[in-house]
Amino acid sequence: MEALLQFAPMQSSVDEGFWHRFSSLKLNKLGIDDSPLSIFGFYAPCSHSQVSNHLTVLAESLPSELSEASLIPEPSRGNRNRCSVPGTLYNTNTVERFHALDKNNLLKKEAAKIWDDILTGKAVEDSSVLSRFLVISFADLKKWSFNYWFAFPALMLDPPASVVNLKPASQWFSEAEAESLSSACNKWRSSKSTADVPFFLVTIDPNSHATVRLLKDWEACQTDAHKIVFGFYDPCHLPNNPGWPLRNLLALISARWSLKSVQFFCYRENRGFADMRLSLVGEALITVPQGWNDTVPSAVGWELNKGRKAPRCISLAQSMDPTRLAISAADLNLKLMRWRALPSLNLNALSSVKCLLLGAGTLGCQVARMLMAWGVRKITLVDNGKVAMSNPLRQSLYTLDDCLNGGEFKAIAAVESLKRIFPAVEAEGIVMAIPMPGHPIQSQEQDSVLDDCRRLRDLIVAHDTVFLLTDTRESRWLPTLFCADTNKITITAALGFDSFLVMRHGAGPYSNAHNYSAETATSSSDMHINDASGRHRLGCYFCNDVVAPTDSTSNRTLDQQCTVTRPGLAPIASALAVELLVGILHHPQGIFAEGDINNSITQATEQPLGILPHQIRGSLSQFSQMTLIGYSSSSCTACGHTVVSEYRNRGMEFILQTINHPNYLEDLTGLTELMKSATSFSLDWDKEIDDADDEDCVEI
């Protein structure tokens, strides 16, 4: 049964980068020149049963400012997702001129170009010209607003074509033909020379073998007893209507080959492969009067705006600012993750988390950059050192200029570098030393050191996550204590010459106590080694130590004073430290998440980012890495309940005693008695065990 052939209109999409480049081109090269500008647009076959593809213009649709010879952009070729089609941009210098443009005349001019390409045979050689388009625009570069209107000229058949038996390709062709055609289309789309050729021929021989050919092979196909179908990349998803490109294809067929009946194939895809269920096949019946070829046919094609013939307007006042553009570009990779790879990625959690980095050296520089790459925008760096000549090669945020005149403070120079890399980062540098146990102070220094302690405590309270990235063991003690007390996410990264440790600290000893008091602080220690879920708490950096942190910097040779490591170690450890944070932020139990090891999950983990280890220890000499779990110790000198409760009761007096008396922490936690017991402990060996057969021994 015949019916009027109705086409789904083409739709436009304009990337913000297009207007950004055009603004730059207008300001720096075009000036008041309002001559028509050649551009390119891109479209692809429909790839989803519910969504049509648009013709898109991007930054590369425009010529480069560096092009001196001409203002004609180079088309993109060979990209299966970007079929290049030529277009013309008519930009006016005033909004009044924009509204006064003769749109009918402009449409006729572009239609005439298509018609000429059909008659001269250019459309057969380069079928992309059949989808030629035009844009009229006015760019208000004061307000960064743009008025624009797309037109997709379509030559009208008179009388209009009718359609017979339009249905899915899987129903039109036999099963063997459909399978062969699907394979042929996938091969066509995989070839760099044909992937972006939007119009083509399909021939099917008597053995149901399908071949996809160029339009210029039409005459060669006439000698074969093959079924011939005209195909095109259909951006439309509708099940009962072919897309807009078919209109000019039918005009070409009628004008060049005078066919009255045309079988057409609307090629559509699913996940990048030919889909015969989405694709359509139908038969168009064409009746044109004598002499139809003598004049340019009438044309239609101005895009509707919400069902009305009207231009569109977009304001980019916010995004056209370079800083805002930088934000958009920086988040692109993260947003693309959410498309397929990681739909549950919480960009708000990443952008809002406040990170405190203690140490702005080799680890601190790398961690800061990795945090920004993950979308973290609030970063504070603490360090009291200055940039030395030996730093820039290993510490990625510094340059030679930072070393001159005695060197800039690392915390300040690092923040300036971060802001040059990404202006939107909310970074702060704080020049401050971290007080350390085992480093006694003079009485005149006491007030200054205690001020530093209070300032460090306040910084930790004001942040959500703390990275311990300092050079020495004792410099990690005070922040570990404060983090355990305030139950902050804490991540440590430490380097050896060719080995590293990256770990997340467990929750603090009072994380499960809602109502703390001095009386409850002295209660049984059992509750303090378990977390809010009743599980044994994960340990901190000091939990496995049997000695308190003490002075590790005095009486040291130069190689012992510096962090001497293999250069590749810091980037690896830094990346793992940041990945741990991202894992914690996306884990439903957060800081209370149990520790995973890499052989504890034989199948895919339920967490979108994979396992969440407690400790990661790696060795570059062995190119190996392992995950471990260490639980909290009641005798820990940093996060143990005895130490934390003593700090809560005595405050800065306790910290001052720890700084000035190296053995105080060991006495407080019972480590002194433990060491005495271990020293006095002796074993009575059983002679019979010594004489046991070797086969009963297990080598470890």
Disulfide bonds with the S-S distance in Angstrom:
none
